[in-house]
């Protein structure tokens, strides 16, 4: 499965967290404001990054700014 390969995949770009204001999900424990993360996959709505848990997670693009 493709998502199992993401841990070893090279980053396609970097993004910086600008907010963790989630209405529905708890994001503030998985992302740190001001920290730069490597994007391993991108969809129309989400970035898939290696978050603070050490696993790949999908997050709305509205939490980030591209570098």
Buried (B, 14 or more C-beta within 10 A) or exposed (E): EEEEEBEEBEEEEEBBBEEBEBEEEEBBEBBEEEEEBBBBBBEEEBBBBBBEEEEBBBBEBEBBEEE
